[in-house]
Amino acid sequence: MPYNTAMKKLTTIEIEKQYLHFSIAHFTIFSATSRERLHGHNVRIAVKITGEVDDNGLCFDYAIYKKVLKELCAGYDEYTLIAERSPHLTITEDGDFYNVVHNDIAMPLLKTDTILLPIRNVTIEELSHYLLEELLGDFKLVNELGVVAMEMRVSSGPDQWASAQWQKDEQGDHSE
């Protein structure tokens, strides 16, 4: 059978590089009265990006995505991440500190060392969706490069991953 160059072809490019990681401090919240102690992880990310192969045999210049992913990781490296939307936390500001309260126990954290994320819990499940949304937030990276689907994977340790997927729907809108 001859190779059909007229057929629409979709290809998925997977980007999983050693440098796509960041170190964080966090705690997982289990309930209004139970949480982990503050501890650290070396978080790794990887992404699968699907697009149409063009007339030149390319989906897109994935060096663009490698650069953006590296910058994304650098933005969270060596910070304490706090779930700003947790129903079990109260967060107030006091000068240079965030006072994070869980189960009536206050934990002051330096603002310069802390990022409040608009998520419910700092878990790989929530981070996979949050980081995918961060990546999709750059309209140019999706529409101008012809991307039709994306999967963000986040790891908090060897062989422990969570993933979130996005696919462009029929009208070109983003849907998860």
N, CA, C and O of each residue as an XYZ file, in Angstrom:
704
protein
N       0.846     -1.180      0.000
C       0.000      0.000      0.000
C       0.891      1.243      0.000
O       1.805      1.332      0.820
N       0.653      2.200     -0.892
C       1.483      3.407     -0.945
C       1.237      4.303      0.258
O       0.146      4.305      0.828
N       2.247      5.058      0.636
C       2.166      5.992      1.759
C       1.273      7.142      1.363
O       1.547      7.819      0.371
N       0.200      7.385      2.118
C      -0.798      8.400      1.796
C      -0.415      9.732      2.432
O      -0.574      9.915      3.639
N       0.086     10.655      1.629
C       0.494     11.958      2.158
C      -0.678     12.926      2.253
O      -0.551     13.972      2.890
N      -1.827     12.606      1.633
C      -2.986     13.493      1.678
C      -3.840     13.254      2.924
O      -4.644     14.113      3.287
N      -3.682     12.116      3.579
C      -4.490     11.781      4.747
C      -4.082     12.642      5.943
O      -2.895     12.877      6.173
N      -5.085     13.114      6.706
C      -4.815     13.879      7.928
C      -4.154     12.942      8.940
O      -4.682     11.876      9.253
N      -2.996     13.355      9.442
C      -2.253     12.516     10.385
C      -2.046     13.266     11.690
O      -1.556     14.396     11.698
N      -2.423     12.630     12.793
C      -2.160     13.176     14.110
C      -1.023     12.381     14.736
O      -0.954     11.159     14.607
N      -0.143     13.088     15.409
C       0.968     12.444     16.096
C       1.082     13.028     17.498
O       0.839     14.215     17.712
N       1.454     12.178     18.443
C       1.663     12.623     19.811
C       3.152     12.666     20.099
O       3.866     11.682     19.905
N       3.606     13.809     20.561
C       5.003     14.005     20.971
C       5.023     13.964     22.491
O       4.257     14.677     23.139
N       5.888     13.141     23.066
C       6.023     13.082     24.517
C       7.332     13.748     24.918
O       8.399     13.423     24.399
N       7.224     14.694     25.860
C       8.406     15.400     26.356
C       8.581     15.043     27.827
O       7.778     15.430     28.677
N       9.636     14.306     28.106
C       9.966     13.889     29.477
C      11.487     14.006     29.614
O      12.231     13.094     29.252
N      11.922     15.130     30.136
C      13.346     15.436     30.232
C      13.796     15.429     31.689
O      12.997     15.697     32.587
N      15.060     15.125     31.928
C      15.624     15.120     33.281
C      15.481     16.474     33.961
O      15.287     16.535     35.175
N      15.575     17.559     33.201
C      15.526     18.896     33.794
C      14.100     19.378     34.087
O      13.925     20.477     34.613
N      13.087     18.586     33.761
C      11.710     19.001     34.027
C      11.295     18.540     35.416
O      10.542     17.580     35.576
N      11.807     19.251     36.415
C      11.519     18.921     37.812
C      11.625     20.172     38.665
O      12.211     21.176     38.259
N      11.045     20.090     39.857
C      11.182     21.162     40.837
C      11.004     20.569     42.221
O      10.312     19.566     42.394
N      11.632     21.195     43.202
C      11.577     20.741     44.592
C      10.592     21.605     45.359
O      10.627     22.832     45.270
N       9.706     20.953     46.118
C       8.694     21.689     46.871
C       8.607     21.163     48.294
O       9.038     20.050     48.597
N       8.041     21.989     49.150
C       7.575     21.549     50.466
C       6.050     21.632     50.402
O       5.502     22.525     49.755
N       5.370     20.709     51.069
C       3.910     20.711     51.081
C       3.419     19.780     52.181
O       4.209     19.107     52.843
N       2.126     19.755     52.361
C       1.481     18.729     53.181
C       0.146     18.403     52.530
O      -0.535     19.285     52.007
N      -0.218     17.136     52.568
C      -1.516     16.693     52.066
C      -2.523     16.788     53.204
O      -2.240     16.394     54.335
N      -3.699     17.314     52.888
C      -4.768     17.459     53.870
C      -5.750     16.310     53.673
O      -6.289     16.126     52.582
N      -5.982     15.534     54.740
C      -6.897     14.396     54.659
C      -8.307     14.739     55.132
O      -9.282     14.175     54.634
N      -8.419     15.653     56.083
C      -9.726     16.044     56.628
C      -9.536     17.332     57.426
O      -8.454     17.919     57.442
N     -10.610     17.756     58.083
C     -10.541     18.973     58.900
C      -9.603     18.812     60.092
O      -9.160     19.807     60.665
N      -9.296     17.576     60.471
C      -8.460     17.339     61.648
C      -7.185     16.550     61.355
O      -6.392     16.305     62.264
N      -6.979     16.152     60.108
C      -5.835     15.293     59.794
C      -5.097     15.792     58.551
O      -5.702     16.074     57.517
N      -3.773     15.892     58.685
C      -2.915     16.268     57.558
C      -1.536     15.663     57.774
O      -1.182     15.258     58.882
N      -0.774     15.611     56.703
C       0.621     15.200     56.822
C       1.436     16.324     57.447
O       1.006     17.477     57.486
N       2.607     15.971     57.928
C       3.561     16.995     58.355
C       4.145     17.652     57.109
O       4.166     17.057     56.032
N       4.611     18.864     57.267
C       5.280     19.559     56.174
C       6.509     18.740     55.776
O       7.333     18.398     56.624
N       6.626     18.432     54.496
C       7.756     17.640     54.007
C       8.028     18.015     52.550
O       7.309     18.831     51.973
N       9.045     17.432     51.966
C       9.441     17.808     50.621
C       9.331     16.704     49.600
O       9.312     15.520     49.935
N       9.257     17.115     48.335
C       9.262     16.200     47.196
C      10.074     16.814     46.070
O      10.170     18.035     45.943
N      10.644     15.961     45.272
C      11.212     16.367     43.996
C      10.177     15.977     42.947
O      10.054     14.808     42.581
N       9.448     16.960     42.477
C       8.348     16.750     41.538
C       8.901     16.733     40.118
O       9.703     17.587     39.740
N       8.459     15.751     39.339
C       8.823     15.680     37.914
C       7.562     15.863     37.095
O       6.471     15.470     37.509
N       7.726     16.470     35.916
C       6.590     16.593     35.011
C       6.977     16.055     33.641
O       8.149     16.030     33.265
N       5.971     15.634     32.921
C       6.123     15.209     31.534
C       4.830     15.585     30.828
O       3.779     15.697     31.460
N       4.908     15.777     29.528
C       3.715     16.165     28.781
C       3.662     15.399     27.465
O       4.688     15.144     26.833
N       2.451     15.041     27.069
C       2.190     14.466     25.749
C       1.345     15.486     25.002
O       0.316     15.944     25.498
N       1.794     15.833     23.802
C       1.118     16.853     23.011
C       0.779     16.256     21.652
O       1.653     15.725     20.968
N      -0.482     16.342     21.264
C      -0.941     15.785     19.996
C      -1.287     16.914     19.044
O      -1.974     17.871     19.399
N      -0.789     16.773     17.819
C      -1.081     17.759     16.782
C      -1.063     17.110     15.421
O      -0.662     15.956     15.272
N      -1.502     17.864     14.423
C      -1.526     17.369     13.050
C      -0.145     17.535     12.419
O       0.511     18.563     12.587
N       0.276     16.514     11.700
C       1.551     16.569     10.980
C       1.345     17.440      9.745
O       0.418     17.220      8.965
N       2.220     18.430      9.575
C       2.065     19.355      8.449
C       2.704     18.804      7.169
O       3.203     17.679      7.146
N       2.679     19.606      6.117
C       3.213     19.183      4.814
C       4.710     18.939      4.845
O       5.255     18.278      3.961
N       5.377     19.473      5.863
C       6.821     19.293      6.004
C       7.167     18.100      6.896
O       8.339     17.849      7.173
N       6.145     17.366      7.346
C       6.386     16.188      8.182
C       6.596     16.506      9.650
O       7.166     15.691     10.375
N       6.149     17.678     10.111
C       6.315     18.102     11.502
C       4.961     18.410     12.124
O       4.044     18.870     11.445
N       4.844     18.151     13.430
C       3.652     18.600     14.174
C       3.830     20.059     14.566
O       2.983     20.901     14.267
N       4.920     20.346     15.228
C       5.222     21.682     15.728
C       6.664     21.640     16.205
O       7.263     20.571     16.324
N       7.204     22.802     16.471
C       8.561     22.896     17.012
C       8.480     22.637     18.513
O       8.159     23.546     19.279
N       8.768     21.410     18.941
C       8.588     21.109     20.362
C       9.686     21.678     21.243
O       9.623     21.540     22.464
N      10.695     22.317     20.650
C      11.671     23.054     21.453
C      10.969     24.208     22.175
O      11.387     24.617     23.258
N       9.901     24.726     21.566
C       9.119     25.795     22.197
C       8.527     25.280     23.502
O       8.599     25.956     24.529
N       7.941     24.080     23.463
C       7.340     23.503     24.666
C       8.394     23.152     25.710
O       8.154     23.333     26.904
N       9.548     22.659     25.292
C      10.601     22.337     26.259
C      11.016     23.582     27.035
O      11.241     23.522     28.244
N      11.115     24.696     26.342
C      11.483     25.962     26.998
C      10.395     26.393     27.989
O      10.699     26.767     29.121
N       9.141     26.340     27.565
C       8.028     26.748     28.428
C       7.926     25.835     29.643
O       7.697     26.319     30.752
N       8.089     24.532     29.463
C       8.017     23.585     30.578
C       9.159     23.815     31.573
O       8.961     23.727     32.784
N      10.338     24.108     31.057
C      11.481     24.394     31.934
C      11.218     25.643     32.771
O      11.526     25.671     33.962
N      10.647     26.679     32.148
C      10.302     27.908     32.874
C       9.197     27.650     33.898
O       9.218     28.213     34.992
N       8.238     26.803     33.544
C       7.160     26.445     34.466
C       7.743     25.809     35.723
O       7.363     26.167     36.838
N       8.656     24.876     35.545
C       9.299     24.204     36.684
C      10.081     25.202     37.538
O      10.016     25.157     38.767
N      10.805     26.085     36.899
C      11.612     27.071     37.639
C      10.738     27.962     38.511
O      11.182     28.426     39.561
N       9.506     28.204     38.091
C       8.609     29.062     38.848
C       8.141     28.487     40.173
O       7.686     29.230     41.043
N       8.246     27.172     40.339
C       7.797     26.519     41.583
C       8.943     25.928     42.399
O       8.721     25.439     43.507
N      10.150     25.965     41.873
C      11.288     25.320     42.519
C      11.640     25.980     43.844
O      11.785     27.200     43.925
N      11.772     25.170     44.868
C      12.187     25.566     46.213
C      11.187     26.489     46.909
O      11.571     27.420     47.616
N       9.899     26.214     46.696
C       8.830     26.929     47.384
C       8.000     25.952     48.209
O       7.946     24.756     47.925
N       7.366     26.490     49.223
C       6.328     25.754     49.937
C       5.022     26.048     49.211
O       4.661     27.210     49.027
N       4.316     25.004     48.799
C       3.056     25.167     48.082
C       1.905     24.918     49.048
O       1.874     23.909     49.752
N       0.961     25.852     49.071
C      -0.196     25.770     49.961
C      -1.469     25.818     49.123
O      -1.586     26.620     48.195
N      -2.417     24.954     49.459
C      -3.698     24.873     48.757
C      -4.624     25.973     49.254
O      -5.252     25.842     50.304
N      -4.702     27.036     48.507
C      -5.481     28.210     48.895
C      -6.982     27.921     48.966
O      -7.694     28.589     49.717
N      -7.475     26.951     48.209
C      -8.912     26.661     48.161
C      -9.320     25.481     49.039
O     -10.431     24.967     48.904
N      -8.451     25.055     49.921
C      -8.811     23.957     50.822
C      -9.898     24.422     51.790
O      -9.783     25.490     52.393
N     -10.948     23.622     51.937
C     -11.968     23.989     52.917
C     -11.491     23.791     54.359
O     -12.178     24.188     55.301
N     -10.319     23.180     54.530
C      -9.811     22.858     55.862
C      -8.683     23.781     56.328
O      -8.109     23.585     57.399
N      -8.377     24.783     55.513
C      -7.330     25.746     55.882
C      -7.913     27.138     55.992
O      -8.825     27.510     55.254
N      -7.373     27.900     56.925
C      -7.626     29.335     56.996
C      -6.276     30.005     56.779
O      -5.301     29.693     57.463
N      -6.229     30.917     55.836
C      -4.972     31.574     55.504
C      -5.161     33.078     55.666
O      -6.041     33.683     55.053
N      -4.318     33.663     56.503
C      -4.329     35.118     56.689
C      -2.917     35.636     56.464
O      -1.953     34.871     56.436
N      -2.816     36.946     56.304
C      -1.510     37.574     56.120
C      -1.159     38.390     57.352
O      -2.010     39.042     57.958
N       0.118     38.336     57.704
C       0.623     39.100     58.833
C       2.026     39.583     58.474
O       3.012     38.890     58.724
N       2.106     40.767     57.889
C       3.406     41.309     57.485
C       4.061     40.440     56.431
O       3.525     40.267     55.336
N       5.228     39.890     56.765
C       5.992     39.059     55.837
C       5.559     37.597     55.840
O       6.179     36.767     55.176
N       4.510     37.280     56.575
C       4.107     35.882     56.750
C       2.678     35.614     56.303
O       1.807     36.482     56.362
N       2.468     34.373     55.853
C       1.128     33.808     55.750
C       0.940     32.986     57.014
O       1.819     32.206     57.381
N      -0.176     33.148     57.672
C      -0.518     32.269     58.787
C      -1.498     31.236     58.249
O      -2.640     31.557     57.921
N      -1.042     30.007     58.164
C      -1.841     28.909     57.642
C      -2.332     28.117     58.849
O      -1.530     27.597     59.626
N      -3.652     28.027     59.003
C      -4.231     27.364     60.172
C      -4.996     26.126     59.719
O      -5.853     26.184     58.838
N      -4.657     25.004     60.351
C      -5.372     23.741     60.147
C      -5.651     23.139     61.514
O      -4.741     22.995     62.331
N      -6.894     22.791     61.764
C      -7.274     22.152     63.027
C      -6.829     23.000     64.232
O      -6.342     22.471     65.231
N      -7.006     24.303     64.117
C      -6.659     25.271     65.164
C      -5.161     25.359     65.453
O      -4.763     25.901     66.484
N      -4.341     24.839     64.567
C      -2.886     24.937     64.724
C      -2.348     25.858     63.641
O      -2.529     25.602     62.450
N      -1.683     26.937     64.061
C      -1.162     27.931     63.129
C       0.257     27.577     62.694
O       1.082     27.115     63.482
N       0.501     27.813     61.420
C       1.822     27.572     60.863
C       2.226     28.826     60.087
O       1.759     29.029     58.966
N       3.096     29.678     60.669
C       3.536     30.862     59.926
C       4.549     30.463     58.848
O       5.492     29.716     59.109
N       4.339     30.966     57.657
C       5.238     30.683     56.535
C       5.637     31.998     55.880
O       4.787     32.855     55.639
N       6.915     32.160     55.595
C       7.388     33.363     54.917
C       6.721     33.492     53.551
O       6.684     32.532     52.782
N       6.198     34.669     53.254
C       5.577     34.899     51.947
C       6.578     34.698     50.812
O       6.226     34.202     49.742
N       7.833     35.091     51.058
C       8.846     34.971     50.005
C       9.184     33.527     49.669
O       9.758     33.256     48.614
N       8.834     32.597     50.553
C       9.136     31.185     50.345
C       7.897     30.354     50.027
O       7.982     29.132     49.908
N       6.751     31.008     49.889
C       5.476     30.301     49.790
C       4.691     30.752     48.564
O       4.664     31.935     48.225
N       4.055     29.786     47.907
C       3.133     30.088     46.812
C       1.770     29.520     47.194
O       1.634     28.334     47.494
N       0.764     30.396     47.176
C      -0.610     29.957     47.399
C      -1.187     29.573     46.047
O      -1.279     30.404     45.143
N      -1.572     28.323     45.914
C      -2.123     27.851     44.643
C      -3.646     27.776     44.724
O      -4.187     27.410     45.767
N      -4.343     28.115     43.645
C      -5.807     28.071     43.647
C      -6.324     26.636     43.441
O      -7.054     26.350     42.493
N      -5.923     25.751     44.356
C      -6.326     24.342     44.308
C      -6.811     23.932     45.691
O      -6.654     24.687     46.650
N      -7.407     22.726     45.805
C      -7.986     22.252     47.065
C      -6.994     21.503     47.937
O      -7.169     21.430     49.153
N      -5.951     20.942     47.328
C      -4.974     20.146     48.065
C      -3.709     20.074     47.224
O      -3.793     20.022     45.997
N      -2.558     20.070     47.845
C      -1.310     19.969     47.090
C      -0.984     18.482     46.952
O      -0.229     17.904     47.734
N      -1.587     17.895     45.923
C      -1.398     16.483     45.587
C      -1.020     16.413     44.108
O      -1.213     17.376     43.366
N      -0.484     15.277     43.688
C      -0.140     15.162     42.270
C      -1.401     15.180     41.403
O      -1.353     15.586     40.242
N      -2.523     14.743     41.967
C      -3.777     14.788     41.225
C      -4.150     16.234     40.892
O      -4.444     16.565     39.744
N      -4.132     17.087     41.915
C      -4.477     18.491     41.712
C      -3.396     19.209     40.891
O      -3.715     20.027     40.028
N      -2.123     18.906     41.158
C      -1.047     19.568     40.417
C      -1.093     19.231     38.926
O      -0.772     20.082     38.096
N      -1.484     18.011     38.575
C      -1.533     17.660     37.153
C      -2.554     18.534     36.426
O      -2.287     19.001     35.319
N      -3.714     18.761     37.032
C      -4.724     19.622     36.410
C      -4.284     21.083     36.413
O      -4.436     21.786     35.414
N      -3.738     21.535     37.541
C      -3.313     22.927     37.654
C      -2.211     23.255     36.638
O      -2.288     24.275     35.953
N      -1.201     22.407     36.538
C      -0.093     22.673     35.616
C      -0.540     22.553     34.159
O      -0.032     23.272     33.298
N      -1.476     21.661     33.876
C      -2.036     21.576     32.527
C      -2.737     22.894     32.176
O      -2.562     23.421     31.078
N      -3.522     23.414     33.103
C      -4.189     24.700     32.865
C      -3.179     25.824     32.672
O      -3.384     26.713     31.846
N      -2.089     25.785     33.434
C      -1.029     26.785     33.255
C      -0.484     26.718     31.829
O      -0.315     27.747     31.174
N      -0.216     25.522     31.362
C       0.327     25.335     30.016
C      -0.688     25.748     28.955
O      -0.318     26.374     27.962
N      -1.959     25.409     29.147
C      -3.005     25.769     28.186
C      -3.329     27.253     28.225
O      -3.936     27.781     27.292
N      -2.930     27.929     29.290
C      -3.193     29.355     29.415
C      -2.509     30.185     28.346
O      -2.939     31.302     28.060
N      -1.451     29.656     27.754
C      -0.771     30.360     26.666
C      -1.476     29.989     25.361
O      -1.175     28.968     24.741
N      -2.409     30.829     24.966
C      -3.257     30.599     23.806
C      -2.440     30.268     22.552
O      -2.833     29.423     21.748
N      -1.306     30.944     22.400
C      -0.457     30.751     21.218
C       0.076     29.318     21.151
O       0.156     28.731     20.072
N       0.441     28.759     22.307
C       1.010     27.407     22.320
C       0.019     26.354     21.850
O       0.420     25.285     21.391
N      -1.251     26.644     21.958
C      -2.268     25.679     21.554
C      -2.764     25.984     20.143
O      -2.667     25.135     19.257
N      -3.289     27.175     19.932
C      -3.937     27.481     18.656
C      -2.971     27.692     17.497
O      -3.177     27.133     16.420
N      -1.937     28.475     17.694
C      -1.019     28.740     16.586
C      -0.191     27.520     16.210
O       0.252     27.404     15.068
N       0.022     26.613     17.150
C       0.813     25.422     16.853
C      -0.053     24.239     16.449
O       0.469     23.160     16.170
N      -1.368     24.424     16.412
C      -2.257     23.370     15.938
C      -2.401     22.184     16.868
O      -2.640     21.068     16.407
N      -2.262     22.397     18.153
C      -2.382     21.312     19.127
C      -3.854     20.954     19.303
O      -4.706     21.836     19.407
N      -4.151     19.648     19.335
C      -5.534     19.195     19.494
C      -5.762     18.437     20.800
O      -6.907     18.245     21.208
N      -4.695     18.006     21.454
C      -4.835     17.293     22.734
C      -3.534     17.409     23.515
O      -2.456     17.581     22.947
N      -3.668     17.310     24.843
C      -2.491     17.391     25.698
C      -2.744     16.589     26.969
O      -3.864     16.527     27.475
N      -1.684     15.983     27.465
C      -1.746     15.273     28.740
C      -0.563     15.716     29.589
O       0.588     15.624     29.160
N      -0.851     16.196     30.796
C       0.191     16.594     31.745
C       0.321     15.491     32.773
O      -0.670     15.072     33.371
N       1.553     15.013     32.984
C       1.812     14.008     34.013
C       2.687     14.636     35.085
O       3.611     15.390     34.782
N       2.388     14.319     36.349
C       3.131     14.861     37.486
C       3.493     13.704     38.410
O       2.656     12.859     38.727
N       4.755     13.682     38.835
C       5.252     12.619     39.707
C       5.812     13.217     40.990
O       6.489     14.245     40.969
N       5.519     12.557     42.107
C       6.100     12.980     43.385
C       7.146     11.983     43.866
O       7.683     12.123     44.965
N       7.429     10.994     43.058
C       8.421      9.990     43.397
C       8.493      8.958     42.287
O       7.642      8.947     41.397
N       9.487      8.100     42.328
C       9.637      7.101     41.273
C       8.367      6.252     41.118
O       7.800      5.769     42.099
N       7.945      6.088     39.883
C       6.814      5.217     39.546
C       5.511      5.617     40.211
O       4.674      4.758     40.487
N       5.319      6.901     40.474
C       4.092      7.393     41.099
C       3.664      8.660     40.358
O       4.170      9.747     40.633
N       2.732      8.512     39.420
C       2.333      9.601     38.542
C       0.827      9.827     38.599
O       0.059      8.898     38.852
N       0.419     11.055     38.366
C      -0.975     11.405     38.113
C      -0.992     12.160     36.788
O      -0.009     12.805     36.422
N      -2.107     12.078     36.073
C      -2.176     12.784     34.796
C      -3.525     13.458     34.625
O      -4.534     13.027     35.183
N      -3.517     14.529     33.837
C      -4.731     15.255     33.465
C      -4.693     15.431     31.954
O      -3.635     15.672     31.373
N      -5.849     15.310     31.326
C      -5.924     15.395     29.874
C      -6.813     16.554     29.437
O      -7.736     16.959     30.143
N      -6.510     17.067     28.265
C      -7.305     18.090     27.606
C      -7.402     17.712     26.136
O      -6.453     17.187     25.553
N      -8.551     17.983     25.548
C      -8.729     17.743     24.119
C      -9.585     18.863     23.553
O     -10.588     19.257     24.149
N      -9.182     19.365     22.410
C      -9.954     20.411     21.745
C     -11.254     19.778     21.259
O     -11.243     18.710     20.648
N     -12.378     20.449     21.535
C     -13.658     19.889     21.078
C     -13.952     20.385     19.655
O     -13.157     21.114     19.062
N     -15.090     19.983     19.131
C     -15.479     20.276     17.746
C     -15.479     21.770     17.432
O     -15.125     22.171     16.323
N     -15.878     22.601     18.409
C     -15.962     24.048     18.169
C     -14.641     24.765     18.427
O     -14.558     25.985     18.284
N     -13.608     24.014     18.808
C     -12.306     24.625     19.073
C     -12.137     25.085     20.491
O     -11.107     25.661     20.838
N     -13.144     24.840     21.333
C     -13.041     25.225     22.739
C     -12.202     24.211     23.499
O     -12.036     23.073     23.060
N     -11.675     24.634     24.645
C     -10.924     23.737     25.501
C     -11.891     22.986     26.390
O     -12.823     23.578     26.935
N     -11.685     21.710     26.540
C     -12.514     20.928     27.467
C     -11.651     19.883     28.138
O     -10.800     19.254     27.509
N     -11.889     19.708     29.442
C     -11.125     18.694     30.198
C     -12.023     17.560     30.577
O     -11.578     16.607     31.215
